């Protein structure tokens, strides 16, 4: 099963963690199923940027972003070339 390494974040996961996710699962769903309460205000329909994450490694193991996600990411704070919306990033 694919693994996600969560770097320490003072609110979401202070210690950091390594979780496993089934292929076909969104990063957002994987985090939520492991009690990492990432915000997802639009209920995971690519209509906001609250689930914005930065993928430090393994970007190629996710599905490519589409035009809708890219347009939404343009509105995200702290955008980087490795930015994804976790609700749209599928393992």
Short mmCIF file of the C-alpha atoms (twelve columns), coordinates in Angstrom:
data_MODEL
# 
_entry.id   MODEL 
# 
loop_
_atom_site.group_PDB 
_atom_site.id 
_atom_site.type_symbol 
_atom_site.label_atom_id 
_atom_site.label_alt_id 
_atom_site.label_comp_id 
_atom_site.label_asym_id 
_atom_site.label_seq_id 
_atom_site.Cartn_x 
_atom_site.Cartn_y 
_atom_site.Cartn_z 
_atom_site.pdbx_PDB_model_num 
ATOM 1  C CA . UNK A 1  0.000   0.000  0.000   1 
ATOM 2  C CA . UNK A 2  1.251   3.516  -0.739  1 
ATOM 3  C CA . UNK A 3  2.528   5.500  2.243   1 
ATOM 4  C CA . UNK A 4  2.124   9.161  3.097   1 
ATOM 5  C CA . UNK A 5  4.689   10.799 5.349   1 
ATOM 6  C CA . UNK A 6  3.189   13.734 7.207   1 
ATOM 7  C CA . UNK A 7  5.748   16.234 8.395   1 
ATOM 8  C CA . UNK A 8  5.116   17.709 11.846  1 
ATOM 9  C CA . UNK A 9  2.507   20.489 11.818  1 
ATOM 10 C CA . UNK A 10 1.649   22.256 15.071  1 
ATOM 11 C CA . UNK A 11 -2.124  21.966 14.557  1 
ATOM 12 C CA . UNK A 12 -2.756  18.962 12.321  1 
ATOM 13 C CA . UNK A 13 -0.119  16.463 13.375  1 
ATOM 14 C CA . UNK A 14 2.412   17.798 15.924  1 
ATOM 15 C CA . UNK A 15 4.543   14.637 15.916  1 
ATOM 16 C CA . UNK A 16 4.307   13.922 12.194  1 
ATOM 17 C CA . UNK A 17 3.211   10.458 11.081  1 
ATOM 18 C CA . UNK A 18 3.457   7.791  8.399   1 
ATOM 19 C CA . UNK A 19 0.140   6.443  7.161   1 
ATOM 20 C CA . UNK A 20 -0.865  3.938  4.508   1 
ATOM 21 C CA . UNK A 21 -3.574  4.514  1.937   1 
ATOM 22 C CA . UNK A 22 -5.184  2.243  -0.617  1 
ATOM 23 C CA . UNK A 23 -4.517  3.007  -4.254  1 
ATOM 24 C CA . UNK A 24 -7.393  5.143  -5.549  1 
ATOM 25 C CA . UNK A 25 -7.821  7.023  -2.248  1 
ATOM 26 C CA . UNK A 26 -7.514  10.796 -2.113  1 
ATOM 27 C CA . UNK A 27 -4.834  12.226 0.145   1 
ATOM 28 C CA . UNK A 28 -7.599  14.094 2.003   1 
ATOM 29 C CA . UNK A 29 -9.574  10.901 2.689   1 
ATOM 30 C CA . UNK A 30 -6.406  9.104  3.790   1 
ATOM 31 C CA . UNK A 31 -5.571  11.870 6.265   1 
ATOM 32 C CA . UNK A 32 -9.112  12.021 7.626   1 
ATOM 33 C CA . UNK A 33 -9.302  8.240  8.053   1 
ATOM 34 C CA . UNK A 34 -6.174  8.429  10.235  1 
ATOM 35 C CA . UNK A 35 -7.641  11.180 12.461  1 
ATOM 36 C CA . UNK A 36 -5.600  13.938 10.845  1 
ATOM 37 C CA . UNK A 37 -8.309  16.567 10.621  1 
ATOM 38 C CA . UNK A 38 -7.347  18.530 7.519   1 
ATOM 39 C CA . UNK A 39 -9.806  21.252 6.630   1 
ATOM 40 C CA . UNK A 40 -12.013 20.602 3.594   1 
ATOM 41 C CA . UNK A 41 -14.651 23.346 3.593   1 
ATOM 42 C CA . UNK A 42 -16.181 22.499 0.198   1 
ATOM 43 C CA . UNK A 43 -16.721 18.842 1.116   1 
ATOM 44 C CA . UNK A 44 -13.997 17.749 -1.321  1 
ATOM 45 C CA . UNK A 45 -15.487 19.056 -4.573  1 
ATOM 46 C CA . UNK A 46 -12.558 21.272 -5.676  1 
ATOM 47 C CA . UNK A 47 -14.404 24.501 -4.840  1 
ATOM 48 C CA . UNK A 48 -11.975 25.917 -2.242  1 
ATOM 49 C CA . UNK A 49 -8.328  25.698 -1.207  1 
ATOM 50 C CA . UNK A 50 -8.656  24.721 2.448   1 
ATOM 51 C CA . UNK A 51 -7.189  21.241 1.859   1 
ATOM 52 C CA . UNK A 52 -4.089  22.626 0.084   1 
ATOM 53 C CA . UNK A 53 -0.992  20.523 0.762   1 
ATOM 54 C CA . UNK A 54 2.579   20.593 -0.481  1 
ATOM 55 C CA . UNK A 55 3.894   17.253 -1.717  1 
ATOM 56 C CA . UNK A 56 7.630   17.251 -0.948  1 
ATOM 57 C CA . UNK A 57 8.319   13.861 -2.582  1 
ATOM 58 C CA . UNK A 58 6.350   11.423 -4.698  1 
ATOM 59 C CA . UNK A 59 4.323   13.903 -6.730  1 
ATOM 60 C CA . UNK A 60 4.650   11.539 -9.699  1 
ATOM 61 C CA . UNK A 61 2.820   8.815  -7.757  1 
ATOM 62 C CA . UNK A 62 -0.367  10.930 -7.672  1 
ATOM 63 C CA . UNK A 63 -2.790  11.494 -10.516 1 
ATOM 64 C CA . UNK A 64 -1.986  14.644 -12.520 1 
ATOM 65 C CA . UNK A 65 -3.858  17.795 -11.550 1 
ATOM 66 C CA . UNK A 66 -6.565  18.922 -13.951 1 
ATOM 67 C CA . UNK A 67 -7.504  22.412 -15.136 1 
ATOM 68 C CA . UNK A 68 -10.126 22.881 -12.381 1 
ATOM 69 C CA . UNK A 69 -7.617  22.060 -9.654  1 
ATOM 70 C CA . UNK A 70 -4.933  24.246 -11.244 1 
ATOM 71 C CA . UNK A 71 -7.363  27.179 -11.440 1 
ATOM 72 C CA . UNK A 72 -8.346  26.727 -7.803  1 
ATOM 73 C CA . UNK A 73 -4.719  26.374 -6.694  1 
ATOM 74 C CA . UNK A 74 -4.000  29.792 -8.217  1 
ATOM 75 C CA . UNK A 75 -6.040  31.165 -5.283  1 
ATOM 76 C CA . UNK A 76 -4.169  29.201 -2.595  1 
ATOM 77 C CA . UNK A 77 -1.954  30.868 -0.033  1 
ATOM 78 C CA . UNK A 78 1.640   29.605 -0.032  1 
ATOM 79 C CA . UNK A 79 1.441   28.076 -3.502  1 
ATOM 80 C CA . UNK A 80 4.475   26.076 -4.614  1 
ATOM 81 C CA . UNK A 81 5.253   23.920 -7.671  1 
ATOM 82 C CA . UNK A 82 4.480   20.872 -5.493  1 
ATOM 83 C CA . UNK A 83 1.080   22.180 -4.332  1 
ATOM 84 C CA . UNK A 84 -2.006  20.001 -4.638  1 
ATOM 85 C CA . UNK A 85 -5.517  20.047 -3.272  1 
ATOM 86 C CA . UNK A 86 -5.562  16.939 -1.118  1 
ATOM 87 C CA . UNK A 87 -9.166  16.212 -2.128  1 
ATOM 88 C CA . UNK A 88 -8.072  15.949 -5.773  1 
ATOM 89 C CA . UNK A 89 -4.709  14.206 -5.279  1 
ATOM 90 C CA . UNK A 90 -5.417  10.493 -5.766  1 
ATOM 91 C CA . UNK A 91 -2.925  7.847  -4.688  1 
# 
